[in-house]
């Protein structure tokens, strides 16, 4: 199959090589096999993009976000987000006037918020462990 990915190699040529398994006789099936092999890398990337899009589409936005305090958002976008209070990033993206750049700002905010929360948990867990070690 690796050879079939090359643009200069066809299914018919591949089947003439010594050691090749018996090919299919149906020209349409052979064409589909060739197309699938040649475009598999593109198909895989597209599937990854779809999965990434679905993840971001359903990414929950915290209800306590103060959109007015987020730097990088225009006043119009802040007002619209505060008015509509979207539950997910996908809902925010579909609000008229909310730009892809604004969605990127929201993503950065969510990542910072999530990493800060994880660091807070680590710090409190470490402090609890140190305290437990002193009392033991």
Secondary structure by P-SEA (a helix, b strand, c coil): ccccccccccaaaaaaccccccccccaaaaaaaaaaaaaaaaaaaaaaaaaaaaaaaaccccccccccccccccaaaaaaaaaaccccaaaaaacccccaaaaaaaaaaaaaaaaaaaaaaaaaaaaaaaaaaaac
